[in-house]
C-alpha cells in the first residue's frame, strides 16, 4: 500500500493508521475472510470528506452520552467511528462483518452515490435479511456495489455566506459595524475641544 493512498485513492490523514493493517490483510497468504475485511476497510479509508453523515455536536461530556452516541447515533461521530473500526478488526464471523458493512453503508451521504450504480445497491437484500443470511460472498457483493456507487472524486464545498444589504457578506457587514462602533466610541472619549478642532480642520 502506498503511503497516503489505498487502491489508487487518497486517504484522509486521520485514517493513515489503517494503511499498515490493510497491508497485512492484503498478503498473498490471507484468507478469504481477511480479503473481504480488507476490501471493506479500503472503502472506509478512501471515503472523501463529507461522504459520511457527520455529527456537528461538541465533545462527549459523560459516559452516558458516549454510550448513546454509539448505540443510538443520529450521525456518524467519533465514538461510533472508533467502535466501528474495532468491530471490523475483531470480527470473526460473516454475520459480524455484514453488520459493519451495513452500518457503513447506512451512514454514507446519499449525495456521494452516483444514480445509476446506487440502483444496484438498492436492489440488494434488505439489512434484516442480509444479516440473517450473511456469507462472505454476500458481503463481497455488497462491498463491491458500494465501491462502484461511491463518487470518490467529489469534494465537499464550504457553505456560501449569506449576503446582506449592499452586497456584503454577513462577516463583512459585521466587521464594518464593529469598526463603526469603535470609531464612535473613540469620538465620544475625546475631549470636547479636541473633537471640535478636528471637525473645524476637516471643514
C-alpha positions, 0 to 999 in steps of 0.5 A: 500500500502506498503511503497516503493512498489505498487502491489508487485513492487518497486517504484522509490523514486521520485514517493513515493508521489503517494503511499498515493493517490493510497491508497485512490483510492484503498478503498473498497468504490471507484468507478469504475472510481477511480479503473481504475485511480488507476490501471493506476497510479500503472503502472506509479509508478512501471515503472523501470528506463529507461522504459520511453523515457527520455529527456537528455536536461538541465533545462527549461530556459523560459516559452516558452520552458516549454510550448513546452516541454509539448505540443510538447515533443520529450521525456518524461521530467519533465514538461510533467511528472508533467502535466501528473500526474495532468491530471490523478488526475483531470480527470473526464471523460473516454475520459480524462483518455484514453488520459493519458493512451495513452500518457503513453503508447506512451512514454514507451521504446519499449525495456521494452515490452516483444514480445509476450504480446506487440502483444496484445497491438498492436492489440488494437484500434488505439489512434484516435479511442480509444479516440473517443470511450473511456469507462472505460472498454476500458481503463481497457483493455488497462491498463491491456495489458500494465501491462502484456507487461511491463518487470518490472524486467529489469534494465537499464545498464550504457553505456560501455566506449569506449576503446582506444589504449592499452586497456584503457578506454577513462577516463583512457587514459585521466587521464594518459595524464593529469598526463603526462602533469603535470609531464612535466610541473613540469620538465620544472619549475625546475631549470636547475641544479636541473633537471640535478642532478636528471637525473645524480642520476637516471643514 
